[in-house]
Amino acid sequence: VGREGDGGRRASGRGRGPAEMAAAEAPDPPSSGSSPLLPAQNGRPAGCTSVQLFHTDTTRSNRIHTCKYTWYSFIPLNLFEQFSQLGNAYFLVVAFLQMIPAITNTGGRPLTLVPLFFVITLGAIKDAFEDLQRYFSDRLENTGKAIIVDEELQQREAFWKDIRPGMVFLVQEGERVPADALVLASDLDDGECFVETSNLDGESNLKKKGAAISPDEWQEVSRGGQEMTLEVEPPSVDLYTFNGALQMPGETEPRGTHIGNMLLRGTSLQRTGQVYCLAVYCGSETRAMQNSQSARFKASKLDRELNRVVLMIFGLQFAVCATMSLFSMVWQHLASSKASWYLDLHDNGQGWLATLAVRMGTWLLQTNNLVPVSLIVTLTAVKFVQGMFVAWDRACGDVDGGKPAKVNTSQVMESLGQITHVFSDKTGTLTQNEMRFARCFIGNKDFGEFRLDVAMRQMRGASKCCTPGTFSSSSGTSLGEVTPEDAVGLTSSKSAAWVPELGSVQAAANDGVSGIEEVGAPAAAEVKRILLDENDPLCSDTRRFFLCLAVCHDAQVEHKGGEPVFTGSSPDEVAFLEFAHDIGVSLLCRKAASGGTSGTLLQFNGPLGRQEIAVLCVAPFSSERKRMTVLCEYCGDYIVFTKGADSVMGPLCDPGVLQGPAGAQLEYYARQGLRTLVIAWKALDKSSATELRRSYDAARNAMDDRETKLEEWAARVEHSLTFLGISAIEDRLQQGVPEAICMLREMGTLVWVLTGDKTETAVEISRSCGLVDDDMALVGLLGAKSPEDAKKMLGDAEARGTSDCALVLDGASAKYILADSWSRKTLHDLSAASAACICCRLAPQQKRGLIELAREFDPGRITLAIGDGANDVSMIQGAHVGVAVRGKEGCQAVQACDVAVSQFRFLVLLLHCHGRRAYRRISVFLLYYIYKHVVLAAGSMCWANESSFDGNVSYPEWVSSAYSVFITALPVIVVLGIDQDVPDKTALAHPELYAEGLDHVHFNSGVFATWMFRGCWHGALAWMVPSLALGAADASIDEVGGTFWVCSITAFTLVVVLVNGMLWIVALNRFSWATLGVLALSFFAYFLTLLVLGHTPLGDLMQGKMAGAPLAMLETGGALASLCLTPLVLLLDFGALWVAVFLKPTPLDKLRWRRRRQSLARVRPTTP
């Protein structure tokens, strides 16, 4: 933005110009979340605090503390947090029940505490490690070096944590700012400075700040004896607004201060030697700390289904406990006359309710294995491993930048394999966000010769969708790539589109606009000629056009090797400045000019030479305003320049100017996929300009409603503008986007494009990337002016039908549709039937609203949003899975996302390779994990029948306690964590494999019931076979190492064999030595446990009754026969799986059969 500071000084006489100028360059504040000063009470704004220069407020520290724990609070707080989880609390209750003599089945020993202690310890170690990282980060931040300045301007070193409000500190170039502080002075002209805020808001462009006081005033107050007080608003999270009242000595009225005067903690000083700052907010009060928050938690669909399964298991457990307790009481009543040796049926004087409660407690302990104690921690480990696979995959990394993919939320890994809808931003996501000035329209002349890039021509001339399997993660091109030479002569077969309010220049989209002169010579040379030829009728408008581009922006310039290098918050503005430089309108520098005039120096190649222009007032660009305006003084004339979107510029310019040739040219540019802006201007007389500058100063210095008053000021300026021309920027598609879009469609995913760009531009880009086929009709919901208009459009579209069509929606219609329930439902139905959806002219909240609409009417949909900019954060957070593309618009999207990649084309690998495998692995993991606990519980139910439902223990207590955590946990993590069904290359050649996740093949009610039946079947066999072979029903449970314990150990060994054998069957997709090794390790751990418990003194203390039973098992024929014969039941399960493959094959099953037949055909000898 240009310079308005001297205007402010001339108006007020106190030199506030650079502050106002810097504030004008600050990003436009959000529409909500700002923190204006509260109404004044007794002369002082309510809720404000006071900061006085050189008067230290010792009550507010700059020390930050982000740790959750201290050394003395870690154990109690961490235990409280972990036992707040339902699973951990449940097993703690089980442990207490095990100590109650009336119901214990472990001899009063809380054996469940052993695996619970292991799980809690793992969680505590993880939490301690994470908090230790925070501690070291805090210490590094708090002990940063700062330079404190006293009243005599003497400097001393101190730590960041020593800074307090009221202190003055010095920041030097390249250093970070230690606290939120007011700029007092700098070594640049008039107190301005530059900061980089990427650590705070992700924006890498430099921002200009200005001193709140003039250099002379700084000299006065820094000598001491002069009190300067700043009233500031309460601490806020808003990074873009600040309101303060600065009371200078000798002045009766306070001055308004704003965000343009503030340096925020964490920002770094650039292109400025040093800055004196007054500490205002310290420590937890700073904007950086106010915005710090813990990572968002997202639950996948499998997580939600797992919660329902766990609740169902709890319900089943309660039903089993109640049933067994009643059976026990009935059996006791019926069999009281013929009691067996192991039953105590004497009447203890208890009532039936007390007896029922005791029996329920006993059976709760007997069936506690139904709920896996280590499920959550093991599931977290498996998901973490899946996330690491993404980060380690070099194919998902940026080959040029070397940045790997980043997973912020591993909880959603399996959701990547079930995505039904992809909502994609356009600029920077589908396109490169590398802008090139392509064309411009000035007067009645079209400058520039735009050529479609090769990727667009490939999609136009080739088949409408790439062949499945031609996707390449490294190049993004198909195997049958069309070269530029091959593309010559290829034409488009685009058919007419059915889009209301489109098509007025349909024929002109390919051949230009009739009645408009198109420059044949190279555009830059022609523009240079016109700029230098004052006799050319277009000279004045062309000079104004490029002067607007060179002035109306917030970019910065520096010179390297004699050439200017432009940096700005928007790539569009950099493209404008680069092209303006090429044709001779070059921005040299931005500095406060001498002689009391503030301005930006511009150089014109030609007779005009080097001249100065002063930018006096600025109405900055925002997503709501969609335009930027500057008031300039140039060669004694006062000029208003405005550039903005055609949707808002039309009413501001001469009536009907965008309805004629200019409007046709706008549509022509848009149909070429170009980004357009309308440029306009008007001249002001000196009195009008002076009045506008005075009202601008008043608005900028307002204590209340500053933003509203600035908007009112802009409305006074932005009217009756004279149309100058249209700029057109080219933003090319990213590499591999057409192939990626094609692959996503082949996978069965519906792709939406959500953009704030023009309708025609969005449609053309969608055609170029293959989302919309050349022969696909467009159904438009555009330009609604009322809810009735929107409903009529929806009704017409519904009557016509949207099957095999692309739905086109703009922000004007979305505004009314999203506000009405019937319209929302109708739009949902239309979009579900459409082949593609293109939504344009959308605000950020409308993007999120459309995602929420897709989720509202079909909870089964799994949505993914992908974008690269701050305006995409809302939709990224609103989708089930948020993916960020590392772009040129800061890192807010990367910070807010679940997964970050460097290119849109990597989304295919993320979904079809990593996501699909993660869904299969985690689904099978959950089923298997619950299955192996059902196996253990089923054996206990069988023993209940044999023991007359008394609730005595069936398996050795210590062995069963180690079952979930130590014996069977590691194999499932390793085997299912690395299981790979097909290589990535094969998966990419068969997009139909993704349907497994969309159809919930691996986790549904039928599959769950099958696994549960399998668990009951295996558990029953594991107990009944050795029980019948050894006669356990008649054996004594108190006999040390007797028949019962031999039978119990044999049955438990069969449980371990069966569950590991089932894991082997599940892992048969790809044999690996790791699978074999971890299964062998599991058996070794189990038999080592048996050896310790059955044949060592330690075992006598822990499980004395099973002493000698393990070796006795190996010496008993019935036990050996059971161990040898029972595992053969796995052959039935193996056969059942193959029958299921024949009767109801999945896409993966079909692919395997085809590959096996092809392999057999290659090795089968041919007959002579």
N, C-alpha and C positions, 0 to 999 in steps of 0.2 A: 504494500500500500504506500502511497506517496506521503508527502510531508504536509502536516497541517499545524505543526507546532507554533510557527511564528504567528499564524493567524490568531491562535489562542492567546499568545503573549500580547499582541497588539490590542486584543479585545479587553484583556483583564489587567494588563500592565504588570503582571507578576511572573511571567515566564513559565507557564505550565505546558507549553507546546509539546515537548517530546512525550510526556505522559499521555496526552490525549492522542498523539499520533500512534503510540504503541498500543493503546487500548483499542484503537480502531482496527489494528491488525490482529488483535486477539480473536480466536475462534468464536463464532456466534454461540451464545449460551444455549443450552437445551431449553425446550419449552417448559420443562418442569424440573424441580430439584434445586432451583436457585435459592439464594439466601439473602433477600433484600433486608436492609435495616428495618427494624420494627418502628412503629410510630413513636415519636418523641414523647417522653414523659418527664416533666419538670426540666425541660431544656436538654435532656440527654436521651438519645435513642434507647428504648427498652431492650434489655438483654445484651447490651454491648459491654465490652471491657475496654479499659484505658491502658495505653502504652505510652510512656513518657521517655523522651530521648535521654539516654545516659542514666536513667533511673531503673535499676535492675529489680525485676519482680522475682524474688527468690522462691516464691511459692510454686512456680511453674517451671518444671525441669524439661530439658531437651533430651533426656535419656529415653530411649525406646525399649520396650519390653514385649516381645511377641511370643515368648515361651509360654506354654500352657502350665508348666509345673515349676516348682522350686525343689531344692534337694530334700526339703522336709515335707513338701506336699505331694510328691510324686506318688508314693505308695497309696495313701488314702484316696486321692483324686482318681488315679488310674484304676484302682479297684472299683471305685464307685461307677466309673464310666463303663468298665467291662461288664460289671454285673447288672448294669442297666439294660443290657441286651438280654432278650427273652431266653435264648438258649443257655447262656451261662447261668442265669438266675435259676433256670429249671434244674440244672445239674447240681447247683449248690443246695437246692431244696432236697434233691435225691440223696445227697451226701448226709444231710441232717437226718433224713428218715432212716438211713442205714444205721444210725447210732441209737435209734429207739428200740429197746429190747423187745417190745411186743410185736414189732413188725419186721425187724431186721432179718435179712437172709445172708448177711455177711459176718455174723458173729459180733455185731456191734461196731465193726470197723468201717469207716467211710471210704471205701475203696474207690468210689467215683471221683474222689478228690485227686487221685493220681493223674488220670488223663485230663481232668479239669485244670489242675495245676500246670500241666504241660502247655495246654492251650492258652491259659492266662499268661504264662511266662512268655510265650512267643509273642502274644499281643503287647505285653509290657515292653519287651525288647524293641519291637518295632516302634512303639510310641516314644520310648526313650531315645532311640536313634534319631527319629524325626525331630524331637524337641532339642536334642543336643545340636543338631544342625542349625536350628533357630537360635540357640544360645550363642553359637560361634558367630552367626551372622549379626546378631545384636551387638556382640562385643566389638566386632570389626566396625560396625556403624558408629557405635558410641565413642570409640577411641580414635575416630578420624581427626586429623589435625585441622584446627581453625585458627584464624588470626583475629584477636579481640582488639578493638580500638577504644581507648579511653577518652575523656573529655579534652585532654591535651593532645589528642591524636597520636599518642604513643602506642605502639603495637606490642602485643605479647602473644605467645602461642598458648593454645588451650585445646582441650578435647571438645568434640561436638557436644558431648553430654554436659559440658560446663556452661553452655550458652543459655541465657535466660531472656525473656521478653524485656525490652528496653535497652539491651546491649547493642552496640554497633560493632559489626564485624566486617572484615575485608575478604572478598572473594577474588581470586586471580584467574586469568584465562586457563581454561581446561579443568578447573576445579568444580566440584559439585557444591551446591548451595546447602548448608547444614540445617537451615530452618526456613519457614515461610517468613519472608522479610520484605520490607518496603525499600525500594531503591532511593538512595539519597543523592548519590553522585557517582560518576564514572569518569574514566580518562578520555572518553569520546566526547564529541561536540554535544553540548547542551544536555549531558547526562544520559544519553541513550546507551543501550547495551543489547547484546544478542544472547539468547540462551537456546539450548537444545533440550527438548522435553521428552525424548523417547523413553527415558526411564519412568516417566510418570504416565503419559497418555499414549505412548507408542508412536508418536509423530516425529519423524526424523528431521523435518525441515526446521530451520532456524526461526525463532520468533523474536520480534523486536520488543524491548521494554524501555520505559523511560522513567527518569527521576521524577519524584513527586514535587520536588522543589528545584529552583534554578540554582546554577553554580554559585551565584552571589549569596543566595539565601543559605546555602550549605556552608559557605565560609563564615557567615554570621553565627549560625547556631552551633557550629563546631568549635567556636572559640570559647564556649561556655557562657553562662550567665543568661542565656536566652532559652527559655523553656518552649519546647515543641511537644504537643500532645496529640496522640492519634486515638480516636474512638473507633473501635472495630467491631464487626458483627461477631456473633458466637461462632465457634469452629463449625466448618461445613465440609461436605463431601464434594461440593461443586468445584471442578477444576477451572471453570471458565468465567466465573463471576466473583467479584469481591467488592464490598462496599465499606468505605471508611470515611471518617470526617477528620481532616487534619487541621488543627488549630495552630496557626503560626503566631509568634509573638508580635504584638502590635496590630493584629487584625481582629476585627469584631466578628466576622462571619467565618465559619470553618470552610475549608475546601473539600470537595469530594475527591476521594481516591478510588481507584478501580483496579481491575486485574492487570491492566497495562503498567501499573506501578509496582507489581509484586513479582518477586522471584520465589518460586515454590521449592520446597525441600526436594532434593534429588535431581533437579535440573542442573545442567552444566553450563558454565559461562564460555561463550565462544566469540571469537573476533573482537574481543574487548580485553584490554590489559588488566583492569581491576575495577571493582565496584565496591562502594561503601553502602552497607545495608543496615537497616534497623530491624532487629528481631521482633516479630509480631506474634507468631504462633510457634510454639516449641513442642517437641516430643509428640505425644498422642494427639495434640490439637492440630498438627499440620495436616494439609490436604492429603498428603501421601498416606499417612497413618489412618486418617478418617476413611480412606477408600480401601484400606487393606481388609480383606475378608478371606475366610477359609474357602477351600475348593468346593465347588458345587457337587452335590451328590445326585447322580442319575441312576435310576434302577431300570434294568432292561426288562423286556417282556418275560424272559425266562425267570428273572428274579421275582417278578410279581407272581408267576405261576408257581414258583418254588414256595413262596409264602403261603399260597393256598394249599399246596401239598402238605406243608408242615402243619398247618392248622388242621387239615384233614387227618394227619397222623395223630395229632393230639386228640382229636375227636375219636379216632379209632382206638387209641390207647385207653381213653376213658371208658369206651363201650366194652372193651375186652376186660378191663379191670372190674367193671360193674358186673359183667356176666360171670366171670370166674369167681368173684366174691359170692354172688348168689348161689352158684353151683356148689361152692365150698360149704356154705351154710346149710343148703338143702341136703348135701351128702352127709354132713355131720349129723344132721337131725335124723336121717334115715338109717345111718349106719352106727348110731350110738351104741347099739346092743352088741355089735361085733367089731369093735374098734381094732384097728391094726396097731402094730407095735410103734409106728412112728407118729401116731395121732394122739393128741391130748384132748379128749372129748369131754372131760369133766366140766361141769357147769361152774364157771368162775364168778357167777353172780352178775355178769354184764348183761345189759339190755341188747336187743337186736341191733339198735342203731350203733351202739359202741362196737359191737362185733363186726358190723358191716364196715365201719370206718377203719378198724384194724385190718380187715381183709383187703380193703381197697388200698391201704398203704402198702401192704405186703405185695400185692400184685402190681402196684406202681413200680416198686423196686424190681420186680421180676421182668417187667416189660420195658424198662427204661432204655434198653438198647434199640427200641424202635426209633428213637430220636438220636441221630448221630451227633455225638458231642463235638466232633472236629469238623463238621460239615462246613461251617462258615469260613474258618481259617484255611481249610484246604481249598475251598472254592475260590477264595481270594488269591491264593497262591497260583492256582491254575489260570485265572484271568490275568494275573500279573505276568505270567510266562507268555500268554498270548500277546499281551501288549509289547513285551520285549521282542518277540518275533517280528513285529511290525517295525520297531525301532532299528533292529539289526538288518532288516531287508534292504540291501543296497539298491535294489531295483526300485524301491519307493523313495529313494533319496534324489536330491537335485544334483544331476551330473555336473552342472556348471558351478553351482554354489557350494557343493559338498555338504549340504544340510540334510541330515536324515529325517525321516518322519518322526513325529513326536506324539506320544500318547499321554494325555493329561488325565484321562478317566478310563482306566482299564475295565470298569464295571460294565461298559457298553460294548465290549468286544464281540459278544455273540450277536448283538443287535445288528452289527454290520453284515451279518449273513442273512438278514430277514428284511432288508430295506424294500419297501414297496413304492415309496415316493422320494425322489431327489428334487429338492428345491435349490436352484442354483442362481447366484448372482451372475451378472454378465460382465461388467467391466472389471478387469483384473482377475476374474475367475475363468471365464471362457475366453476372454481376450487377454492380451499381454500387458495391458495398461502401459504400453510404451507408445506415447502419442506422437503422431507426425502430422504437421500442418499439411492438409491435402488439397483443399480448395477454398476459395472464398468468392462471395458474390457482392459486388459493389456497383452501385448504379443499376444498370441493366446488363451487366457483363459478368460472365462466369469465368473466374480465373482458376487455372489448374487443370491438370490432365490426370485424373485418378485412374489407376489401374487396379483391378482386383488382384489380390495376391494369389500365389500359386495354389495354396490350400483351398481357397474358395473355388477356384476354377476346377480343381480336381473333383470337388464334391458336385459341382454343377454338371460336368461333362461325364463323370463316371456314373456307375449305378447308384441308385438312391440310398443304398446302405451297403457298407463294406461287408465282405464275406466273413462270417464268424471264424475266428481263429487267426485273423490277420492282424490283431492288435499286438503292438510291441511296446513294452514298457520303456524301453530305452530310446526308441526313435519316435514312437507315436505314429508311424506311418504303416500302411499296409504292405504286405509282401509284394503285391503287384502294384508298386507305386507308379503314379503317372508323373512323368518328367515334364518340365516346362515345354520342351519341344513337342512331346506327345499331346500336350493340352491345346496346342494351337489348332484353331478351327473347331474346337468343341463348343457347342452352343447349349443354351438352357432351354428346357422344355416346360418352363414354368407356366402353369395355367392361371386363368383368371381367378381371383380370390373373392370370396363372399364376405366382405368386411364393411360394415356400415361406416361411412365417412372416410373410407379409403378408396383408392382407385380413380380419383379425379385426374391423376396424371399417370395412370397405370401404364399406358403405352410409352410415356416419356421416361419411364424408369430405366429403360435400356438404351434409348436413343437421345437422351437429353430433353430439354424443355423447349417447346416451340416458342419462337418469338424472343428468345434470349440469345445474345451473342456469346459464343464460346471462344475463348482465346486459343488460338492455335499455337502460338509461340510458347516456349517454356514460361511458366507462370512467374517465376522469380525475376526473370529478365524483363518481362512486360511490366510488372509492378514497379521495378526500378525505373524504367523509362517514364512511366506516368508520374512517379514521385518527383522526378527531375524536370519534367516538362510542364511548366506552369500554364502553358497555353492549352494543355489537354483538359477537356471539360470534366474529367474524372479526377484531376489532380487534387483538388481541395478535399473531396470526400475520401479519396484514398489516403491522403495524409492524416486526416482525422481518424480514419478507420484504424490504421496501424499505430497512431499515437494512443488511441484508446487501449489497444492490446499491450502497448509498452508501459502504460501508466496504471491501468485498472487491474491490479493484482496485488498479491502479498509476497511475491518471490524476492529472493536476494541474489546478488551477483558478486562474484569474486573473479579475479583474473589469475590464470595459470598459464605460463608460457606465452603471455601476450594475448591470450584469447579469453573471452568472458565465459564463466561457468555459472549457469543459472540453477538455483535450487528453490523449490517451492512446495507448498502443501499439496498442490494439485499438479499432476503431470500435464494437464491441459495448458496451464499457465506457462510451464517451462517450454512447451512446444510453441506457444505463441511468441515468447521472447526469442527463442532460437530462430524462428522464421523471420521475425521482425529484424533481428540482427543481420540475417542473410541478405535482406533486401535494403538494408541501410538505415534502419531505425533501431539504434542499439542503446540499450540501457547500460550506462557506464558505472554508476554507483548510486548509493543512497546515503546521503549525509546532510547534516544541517548546514546550509549555506551561510556564508558570512554576510554581514550587513543586516542582520535581523530578519533575513528571509530564509525560510526552510523550504527545501525542494529536492526533487530528484533530477539529476542531470541526464539528459538524453542527447545522443549524437545522431544527426541525420547525415548520411553520405550524400554529398552534393553541395549545392550552393548555400544551403541553410547552415551548414557547419554545426558546431556545438552550441547548444542552447540549454536553458534551464526552464524547468516547469515546477511550480509549487502546488502540491496537492494539499488543499486546505481542509477538506472534510471528507469523511469516508463512511459509507453505509456498507458494511462488509457482507459478503456472500453467506448464506445459510441455506440449509436444505428446505426450510420453510419459505424463505423469500425467493430463492432460485435466481438471484441476480445480485450484482454488485454495482455500486455507484460511487463516483468520486467527483468532487468539486475542485477544479484546478484554476490556477492563475497562470496564463501563458502569454508572454509578450504584451502584457497589459490587459488582456482580455480574460473574462471569466467564463469557463466552460464546464458543463456537466457531461460526463461520460458514463454510460450505463451499458453493461453487457449482461445477458441472462437468457434463460430458456424462452423459446418462442411462446410457450403457454402463458407466461406472465408478461412478456414484453409487448405482445399484441395490443392489449388495452392501454399501454403506456405511450405508444407511438401514435402517429397520425392514423385516423380512422381508416380501416380497410387496407392498410399498407401490406399486411400479410395475407390478404385475400387474392392478390393479383399475381404477377410474375414472381414476386419474392416468396409467396406462399408455395407456388409450384416448385420453385427451386429448393425450398426447405424440404418438401416431400421427396424431391429427386435425390438430394443428398442423403436423406434418411434411408431411402431405398437402396442406396449404395453402402449402407452400414456405417455411415459417418455420424459423428457426434457434432451437433450444431449449436451455435450460440448466435443470438441476434445482437448487433451492435447499434447503439443509438447515441444521440448527443443533443444538446441545445446550448445556446449562448445566453448569458445573463448580463444585465447591466450592473454597474458597480453598486448601486444602492440595494438591489435585490440580493447580490452576492454578500454584501456586508450584513444584511439582515439575516440571511441564512447562516452565515458564520456565527453571528451573535446567538441565534437560537440553538445552533449546534453546540456551542460552548456551554450554554445553559443546560442543555440536555445531558451533556457528558459530565457536567459537574453536579447534576441533580443528586440529592441525598436519597430520594425515594423514587421508585418506579423509573429508574434510569433507562432500562431497556424499552419500556413502553414509550417513553418520550423520544428516544432515538428512532423508534419505528414511526412515530408520528412525524418526526423531522424528515425521514426518508420519503414518506408519503407526500410531503409538501414539495419535495424536489423532483420526484420521479413521476412526472406527468408532462404531456405535450412535448414528448421527445421526437426528434427527427431521425427517421430510419437512415442508417448509414450502410449496413450490409449484413452479411451472414458469414460466419467462419465455420469451417468444416474440418474436423480432426479425424484422422484414421487411427483406429485401434485394432490391430490385427489379432486374429485368433491365435491362441496358444498352440504349440506343437501337439499334435495327436488328439485334439479335441473332437474332430469329426468321428474318428475311430472309437473314441471313448463313449461318445453319445450313442453311436450305433450299437456298441457292445452292451451298454446299459439297457437299451430298448430290447435287444435280443435276450437279455437276462430276465425280462419281464417287469422291469422297473419303469414307472411313469415319471418322466422328467418335466419339471416346471422351470421356466426361466422367470425370475423375479428381478426387475430392474427399475430404476428411476428414469431411464432413458426414454426417448421418443418411441411411439408405437412402431413407426416404419423401420426405425433402426433396429429395434428388438426383433421384428419379424425377419428382416434381412439377415441379421446375424444368426437367427435360428435356422434359416434356410442354409446358410453357409456351413454351419456346423452339423447339418444333417438331422436336426431335430424335426424340422418340417420338410417333408418331401416336396419335390417340385410339382407333383400332381395332387397334393393334398389341399383341400379347401380350408379356408379360414372362417371361423364363426366368431364374429366380433361382438363384444359387450363394451361399447366405447361411448364416452362423452355423455353419460347420463347427467341430467340437470336436476333430477328430483327422484325420490323413491319410486314414484309411479313410472318414470322413464326406465329405471332399472328393472322394475318388475315386467314391463312390457318387453324389454329386450330379452329377459330370461324366458318369458313365455314364447316369444318368437323362436328363440334358439331351441327351446324344448320341443316345439312343434316341428321344427325342421329336423332335429336330431343332430348329434355330434359324433356319431360313430365314424371312425376313420377320418376325423377332422381335427384341426388344431383350434383350440379355444383361445381367443385373444381378449384380454381384460385390461382396462386402464384404471388408474387411481381414482378418477372421478366417479366411475361406476362402482368400484370397490368400496368407496366411502358409504354408499347407500346400501349396497348388498350386504356388507358385513354388519350393518346395524339392524337388519330385519331377519327374523327367524325363518320365514318362508323363503326369502331370497337366498339365505345361506344354504338351506337344504337343497334348493333347486340348483344352485351353483355347484354344490357337492356332487349331485347326481350327474350334471352335465360334464364335469371334469372327470368323473370316474369312467364315463363312456368315451372320452376324447383320447386321441392318440398322443396329444401333446398339449401343454398349456403355456401360454406366453402372457405374462402380466407386466405391464409397463406403467411408467409415471407413478410408481409407488413410493410412498413414504416408508421409513424403516418399520414403523408400527403396523403398517398395512401388510408388509411382508410377513411379520409374525402372525398377524390376524389370519392370513390365508393358511398358514401352517396349522394354526389352532383349529380352523374350520375343517381341514382335512382330518384332523384327529378326532374332532367332536362327533361326527356322525358315523365313524367307523373306527372304534377303538382298536380293531385288529391291525390297522395300518401302522407301519413303522416308518417314520419320516426321518429324512436326513437333509440338513441344510448346509450348504457350502458357500463360503464367501471369503473375501479378503480384506474388507475395510471395516472401519468403525461403525458405518451404517448397517453392517450385516450382523453386528453382535446380537441384536435383539432376536433375529430369526434363528441364529445359531443356538442361542440359549433356549428358544422355544421348541426346537425340534427334539425328537428322541435322541438323535445323534447329531452333534455339531462338528463340522469339519472346516478348518480354516486353510486357505491357500496363502502361503507366505507371499505377500505382495509388496507394493510400493506405497501403501497407504497406512503405514504404521503397523503395530503389533497387537492392537486391541483384540482383533479377531483371534489371533493365535493364543492370547492369554485367556480368552473366554471359551475356547473350543474344547472338544473332547479329544480330537485327533487333528494334527497339523501336517500338511503335506506341502510340497513345493510346486506341484503342477496339478491341474485338473485331471489329466490323464492317469495319474496315479490312483485316482478314485476307483478305477476298475480293479487294480491289484488289491486295493484295500478291501473292497467288497467281495469280489469273486474268489480271491485266493485266501486272504487272511480271514475275512469275515465269515465266509462259507465254512472254512475249516474250524474256526472258533465256535460257530454255532453247533456243528456236529460234535466236536470234542466236549464242549460244556454240557450239551444235552445228554450225551451218553454218560458223561461223568456223573451228572446228577442222578440219572436212572440207576447206574451201577452202584453209586454210593448208598442210595436208599435201599436198593436190592440186597446188598451185603448185610445190612442191619436187619432186614426182614428175615433173612436166612437164619440169623442168630436167634431172633425172637420166636420164629416158628418152632425151633427145637424146644424152646422153653414151654410153648403151648402143648407140645406132645408129652413132655414130661408131666405137665399139669394133669393131664388125663390119667396118666399112670399113677400119679401120687395123690389121686383123689382131690385135686385142686387145692392142695394145702399151701402152695406157694413156696415150697422149698427150692433152693438154688439148683439149677440143672447143670451149669458149667462151672469150672473152677473160677472163683471170683477174680483172682488176680489175672488170670489169663484172659477172661472176658473183658476186664478193664483195659488191658493192653491191646485188645483186638482192633479197635477203631483207630487209635493214634499210632501205635508202634508196629503193628503187624501188617495191616492192610492199607494204610494211608499212603505210604511212599510209592508202591507200585501203581496205584491209580493216577497219581500226579504225573509220574514219568511216562507211563504207557499212553495214557490218553492226552497228556500234554504235548507229546511229540508225534502222535499218530497222524499220518498223512495218507489220504485216500488216493489221490492222483497228483502227479507233478504239476507245477504251475503252468508249464507249457501246454500240457494236455487240458487243464481246466480252461485256459484261455481259448482253446480251440472248440470248446463245448459250452457255450453260455447257458444251455438248458440245464446244466447242473445246479445253477443258482435256485432253480425252482424248489429244491429240497427245503430251503429255508422259508420261502414264500408259502409253501404248502404245509409247513410244520411237520415234516416227515419224521423227524427224529425225536420230537417231544410233543406228544398229544395224549389224549385220554386213553386211546386204544393201546398205544405203545406203553404207557405207564401201567395200565392194567396187566399187560403181558409180562412186564418185568416183575410186577408184584406177585403174579401167579407163579412165575418162575422162582421167586424168592421163597414163597410158601412151600412149593414143591421140593426144592432143594433142601430147605431147612427140615422139613418133615422126614425126608429120606435120610438126611445126615444123622438124625436122632433114632428113628425107628429101626433102621437096619442093624446097628450095633446093639440096640436095646433088646431086640428080638433074638439076636444071635447070642447075647451074653446073659439074658434074663435079668435086666436091670430093674424091672418092676418089682421083683421080689427081693432085691438086694438091700443091704443096710447102708444108709448114707453115713452112719457114724463109724463104719469099719475103715480103719486107716489103710489106704491103698487097696481096698476091696474091689469087688465086682462093679459096684456103682461108679467108682472113680475111674476104673479102667474104661467102662462104657462111656463115661462123660468125656474123658480125654480123647477116646477114639472118635466120638461124635464131633468134638470140637476140631480135631484134625481133619475130619471130612469136610467140615465147614470151610476151613482154610483152603483145602484142596479144591473144593467146588467153586468158591468165589474167585480164586486165582485162575482156575481153569476157564471160568467164564470170561475173565479178563483177557485171557489168551485168545479165546475165540473172537472177542470183540476186536482185538488188535491184529487179527490175521490179515488186515488190509495191506500191511507192509511189515514184514519180519525185520527185526533189528536185534543186534546183540544187546543193545541197551534194554530192550523188553525182556529178553531171556535173563539178563543179569539181574535186573531188579526183582523179577519173580523168584529167582534163586535166593536173592538176599532176603526176601520176605520169608521163605521157608526156613532159611538159616536162623533168622531172628526168632521165629516161632519155636523151633526145636531147641534153640538155646534157652528160651524162656522155660520150656518144659523141663529141661535138664536142671536148671537152677532151682525151680520150684519143687521138683520131685526127688532130687538126689543131692541136695546140699543142706547144710545147717540153716542157711538163710531161708530155704524153702520150708523147713520145719517150722520156722517162726511165722512165715507168711501164709502158707497153705499146708498145714501139717497133715490134713487128712488124705492128701493125694501123694504122700510120700511113697516112693517105689512104684507108683502106678504107670509112669511113662515106659519103663523097661518091661513091666508086666504086660503092657499092651503089645509089645513086640514079641512076647512069648506066648500070647493067647491066640489060638487058631481062629476063633470067631472074630476077634478084633482084626487080625490080619486079613481074613477073608472079606470083612466089611471094607477095609481100606483099599483092597484090590478091586472089588466088584462095584461098589457104589459109584465111583467116579465115571463108570461107563455110562451113567445117565446123561453125561454131557454130550454123548453121541446123539441122543434124542434132541437135545437143544440145537446142536449143530445141524442136524437134519431139518429141524423145524425152521431154522433160519434160511436154509436153502429152499425149502418149500415156499416160504414167504417170498423169496426172490423170484420163483417161477410164477406164483399166483398174482403177486402185486409188486412188480419190480419198480424200484425208484429210478430216476434218470441215471444215477451212478451205476446201478445194477445193469441197466441196459448198455451203458458204455463199456463196462467190464466184459460183458458177453461179446460185444462186437470186437473188442481188442483180443479176447481169447480166440475167437474164430479166425481173426486175421493172423494171429501167431501160429495157430495150427495149420493154416493154409500155407504159410511160408515154410514150415518144416516138413509138411506132408510130401513124401516123394511122388513125383509125377509118374503116371503110367506110360509105358512106351507105346 
